[in-house]
Amino acid sequence: MSQSLNRVTLIGHLGKDPDIRTTQNNSRVASFSLATSESWNDKASGDRKENTQWHRIVVFNENLIGIIEKYLKKGSKVYLEGQLESRKWTGDDGKENNTTEIVLRQYRGEILLLDGKSDNQDASPSHVNDVPEF
Protein backbone atom coordinates (compact mmCIF):
# COMPACT_ATOMS: atom_id res chain seq x y z
CA MET A 1 0.00 0.00 0.00
CA SER A 2 1.56 3.31 -1.04
CA GLN A 3 -0.88 5.67 0.65
CA SER A 4 0.38 8.22 3.12
CA LEU A 5 -1.00 10.72 5.58
CA ASN A 6 0.06 14.29 6.33
CA ARG A 7 -2.02 15.52 9.26
CA VAL A 8 -1.06 17.73 12.18
CA THR A 9 -3.25 18.12 15.26
CA LEU A 10 -2.37 20.82 17.78
CA ILE A 11 -3.89 22.38 20.88
CA GLY A 12 -2.31 25.61 21.98
CA HIS A 13 -2.51 29.36 22.52
CA LEU A 14 -2.03 32.12 19.96
CA GLY A 15 1.20 34.04 20.53
CA LYS A 16 -0.14 37.25 18.97
CA ASP A 17 -3.21 38.50 17.13
CA PRO A 18 -3.72 36.82 13.74
CA ASP A 19 -2.38 38.62 10.66
CA ILE A 20 -4.88 38.67 7.78
CA ARG A 21 -3.63 39.76 4.36
CA THR A 22 -5.05 39.92 0.86
CA THR A 23 -2.98 38.41 -1.95
CA GLN A 24 -2.50 39.85 -5.44
CA ASN A 25 -5.28 37.61 -6.77
CA ASN A 26 -7.69 38.99 -4.12
CA SER A 27 -7.80 35.90 -1.88
CA ARG A 28 -7.21 36.22 1.84
CA VAL A 29 -4.59 34.48 3.98
CA ALA A 30 -4.48 34.34 7.78
CA SER A 31 -1.34 33.54 9.73
CA PHE A 32 -0.50 33.30 13.41
CA SER A 33 1.89 31.61 15.79
CA LEU A 34 0.64 28.88 18.12
CA ALA A 35 2.42 27.81 21.30
CA THR A 36 2.16 24.25 22.56
CA SER A 37 3.63 23.45 25.97
CA GLU A 38 4.33 20.42 28.08
CA SER A 39 5.39 20.46 31.72
CA TRP A 40 6.77 17.92 34.14
CA ASN A 41 8.52 17.59 37.48
CA ASP A 42 12.26 17.02 37.16
CA LYS A 43 13.09 13.81 39.01
CA ALA A 44 16.56 14.94 40.01
CA SER A 45 15.75 18.42 41.34
CA GLY A 46 12.01 18.20 41.94
CA ASP A 47 11.64 21.49 40.03
CA ARG A 48 8.75 22.08 37.69
CA LYS A 49 10.03 22.17 34.06
CA GLU A 50 8.26 23.39 30.94
CA ASN A 51 9.01 23.11 27.24
CA THR A 52 7.20 25.35 24.75
CA GLN A 53 7.25 24.82 20.99
CA TRP A 54 6.15 27.53 18.54
CA HIS A 55 4.32 26.64 15.34
CA ARG A 56 3.59 28.89 12.37
CA ILE A 57 0.00 28.45 11.17
CA VAL A 58 -1.16 29.59 7.71
CA VAL A 59 -4.82 29.46 6.67
CA PHE A 60 -6.03 29.72 3.06
CA ASN A 61 -9.60 28.63 3.83
CA GLU A 62 -11.93 31.66 3.53
CA ASN A 63 -14.56 30.23 5.89
CA LEU A 64 -11.98 29.63 8.61
CA ILE A 65 -10.41 33.05 8.01
CA GLY A 66 -13.80 34.64 8.80
CA ILE A 67 -13.89 32.79 12.13
CA ILE A 68 -10.26 33.62 12.88
CA GLU A 69 -10.84 37.29 12.10
CA LYS A 70 -13.92 37.50 14.30
CA TYR A 71 -13.02 35.37 17.33
CA LEU A 72 -9.27 34.76 17.70
CA LYS A 73 -6.78 37.05 19.41
CA LYS A 74 -3.53 36.78 21.32
CA GLY A 75 -3.90 34.14 24.04
CA SER A 76 -6.91 32.37 22.48
CA LYS A 77 -6.85 28.61 23.01
CA VAL A 78 -7.59 26.53 19.91
CA TYR A 79 -7.53 23.00 18.60
CA LEU A 80 -6.61 22.79 14.94
CA GLU A 81 -5.96 20.24 12.24
CA GLY A 82 -3.91 20.95 9.15
CA GLN A 83 -0.95 19.55 7.28
CA LEU A 84 2.79 20.17 7.26
CA GLU A 85 4.17 22.06 4.30
CA SER A 86 7.77 23.15 3.75
CA ARG A 87 8.85 25.90 1.40
CA LYS A 88 12.02 27.64 0.28
CA TRP A 89 12.62 31.23 -0.74
CA THR A 90 15.50 33.55 -1.38
CA GLY A 91 15.67 36.56 0.91
CA ASP A 92 16.61 40.11 -0.05
CA ASP A 93 20.16 39.33 1.06
CA GLY A 94 20.38 36.46 -1.48
CA LYS A 95 20.36 33.82 1.25
CA GLU A 96 18.14 30.74 0.81
CA ASN A 97 15.62 30.27 3.60
CA ASN A 98 13.51 27.26 4.57
CA THR A 99 10.42 27.05 6.74
CA THR A 100 7.89 24.43 7.73
CA GLU A 101 4.33 25.54 8.48
CA ILE A 102 1.04 23.97 9.46
CA VAL A 103 -1.31 24.86 6.61
CA LEU A 104 -5.12 24.76 6.56
CA ARG A 105 -6.26 24.76 2.94
CA GLN A 106 -9.70 24.90 1.39
CA TYR A 107 -11.64 21.75 2.46
CA ARG A 108 -8.64 20.50 4.46
CA GLY A 109 -8.61 22.23 7.78
CA GLU A 110 -10.40 22.39 11.07
CA ILE A 111 -10.43 24.79 14.01
CA LEU A 112 -12.10 24.25 17.37
CA LEU A 113 -12.33 27.30 19.64
CA LEU A 114 -11.56 26.18 23.19
CA ASP A 115 -12.00 29.46 25.06
CA GLY A 116 -15.26 30.15 26.82
CA LYS A 117 -17.50 32.91 25.52
CA SER A 118 -16.50 36.32 26.79
CA ASP A 119 -18.99 39.07 27.66
CA ASN A 120 -18.13 41.16 24.60
CA GLN A 121 -18.55 38.40 22.02
CA ASP A 122 -21.64 37.19 20.27
CA ALA A 123 -22.40 33.52 20.54
CA SER A 124 -19.37 32.16 18.72
CA PRO A 125 -19.26 28.85 16.92
CA SER A 126 -17.15 26.49 18.96
CA HIS A 127 -16.33 24.09 16.16
CA VAL A 128 -15.69 24.92 12.55
CA ASN A 129 -14.46 22.72 9.78
CA ASP A 130 -14.70 23.14 6.07
CA VAL A 131 -15.60 19.71 4.83
CA PRO A 132 -18.37 19.90 2.24
CA GLU A 133 -21.60 18.16 3.14
CA PHE A 134 -23.14 15.92 0.50
C-alpha positions as CSV (number, residue, x, y, z in Angstrom):
1,M,0.0,0.0,0.0
2,S,1.6,3.3,-1.0
3,Q,-0.9,5.7,0.6
4,S,0.4,8.2,3.1
5,L,-1.0,10.7,5.6
6,N,0.1,14.3,6.3
7,R,-2.0,15.5,9.3
8,V,-1.1,17.7,12.2
9,T,-3.2,18.1,15.3
10,L,-2.4,20.8,17.8
11,I,-3.9,22.4,20.9
12,G,-2.3,25.6,22.0
13,H,-2.5,29.4,22.5
14,L,-2.0,32.1,20.0
15,G,1.2,34.0,20.5
16,K,-0.1,37.2,19.0
17,D,-3.2,38.5,17.1
18,P,-3.7,36.8,13.7
19,D,-2.4,38.6,10.7
20,I,-4.9,38.7,7.8
21,R,-3.6,39.8,4.4
22,T,-5.0,39.9,0.9
23,T,-3.0,38.4,-2.0
24,Q,-2.5,39.8,-5.4
25,N,-5.3,37.6,-6.8
26,N,-7.7,39.0,-4.1
27,S,-7.8,35.9,-1.9
28,R,-7.2,36.2,1.8
29,V,-4.6,34.5,4.0
30,A,-4.5,34.3,7.8
31,S,-1.3,33.5,9.7
32,F,-0.5,33.3,13.4
33,S,1.9,31.6,15.8
34,L,0.6,28.9,18.1
35,A,2.4,27.8,21.3
36,T,2.2,24.3,22.6
37,S,3.6,23.5,26.0
38,E,4.3,20.4,28.1
39,S,5.4,20.5,31.7
40,W,6.8,17.9,34.1
41,N,8.5,17.6,37.5
42,D,12.3,17.0,37.2
43,K,13.1,13.8,39.0
44,A,16.6,14.9,40.0
45,S,15.8,18.4,41.3
46,G,12.0,18.2,41.9
47,D,11.6,21.5,40.0
48,R,8.8,22.1,37.7
49,K,10.0,22.2,34.1
50,E,8.3,23.4,30.9
51,N,9.0,23.1,27.2
52,T,7.2,25.3,24.7
53,Q,7.2,24.8,21.0
54,W,6.1,27.5,18.5
55,H,4.3,26.6,15.3
56,R,3.6,28.9,12.4
57,I,0.0,28.4,11.2
58,V,-1.2,29.6,7.7
59,V,-4.8,29.5,6.7
60,F,-6.0,29.7,3.1
61,N,-9.6,28.6,3.8
62,E,-11.9,31.7,3.5
63,N,-14.6,30.2,5.9
64,L,-12.0,29.6,8.6
65,I,-10.4,33.0,8.0
66,G,-13.8,34.6,8.8
67,I,-13.9,32.8,12.1
68,I,-10.3,33.6,12.9
69,E,-10.8,37.3,12.1
70,K,-13.9,37.5,14.3
71,Y,-13.0,35.4,17.3
72,L,-9.3,34.8,17.7
73,K,-6.8,37.0,19.4
74,K,-3.5,36.8,21.3
75,G,-3.9,34.1,24.0
76,S,-6.9,32.4,22.5
77,K,-6.8,28.6,23.0
78,V,-7.6,26.5,19.9
79,Y,-7.5,23.0,18.6
80,L,-6.6,22.8,14.9
81,E,-6.0,20.2,12.2
82,G,-3.9,20.9,9.1
83,Q,-1.0,19.6,7.3
84,L,2.8,20.2,7.3
85,E,4.2,22.1,4.3
86,S,7.8,23.1,3.7
87,R,8.9,25.9,1.4
88,K,12.0,27.6,0.3
89,W,12.6,31.2,-0.7
90,T,15.5,33.5,-1.4
91,G,15.7,36.6,0.9
92,D,16.6,40.1,-0.1
93,D,20.2,39.3,1.1
94,G,20.4,36.5,-1.5
95,K,20.4,33.8,1.2
96,E,18.1,30.7,0.8
97,N,15.6,30.3,3.6
98,N,13.5,27.3,4.6
99,T,10.4,27.1,6.7
100,T,7.9,24.4,7.7
101,E,4.3,25.5,8.5
102,I,1.0,24.0,9.5
103,V,-1.3,24.9,6.6
104,L,-5.1,24.8,6.6
105,R,-6.3,24.8,2.9
106,Q,-9.7,24.9,1.4
107,Y,-11.6,21.8,2.5
108,R,-8.6,20.5,4.5
109,G,-8.6,22.2,7.8
110,E,-10.4,22.4,11.1
111,I,-10.4,24.8,14.0
112,L,-12.1,24.3,17.4
113,L,-12.3,27.3,19.6
114,L,-11.6,26.2,23.2
115,D,-12.0,29.5,25.1
116,G,-15.3,30.2,26.8
117,K,-17.5,32.9,25.5
118,S,-16.5,36.3,26.8
119,D,-19.0,39.1,27.7
120,N,-18.1,41.2,24.6
121,Q,-18.6,38.4,22.0
122,D,-21.6,37.2,20.3
123,A,-22.4,33.5,20.5
124,S,-19.4,32.2,18.7
125,P,-19.3,28.9,16.9
126,S,-17.2,26.5,19.0
127,H,-16.3,24.1,16.2
128,V,-15.7,24.9,12.6
129,N,-14.5,22.7,9.8
130,D,-14.7,23.1,6.1
131,V,-15.6,19.7,4.8
132,P,-18.4,19.9,2.2
133,E,-21.6,18.2,3.1
134,F,-23.1,15.9,0.5
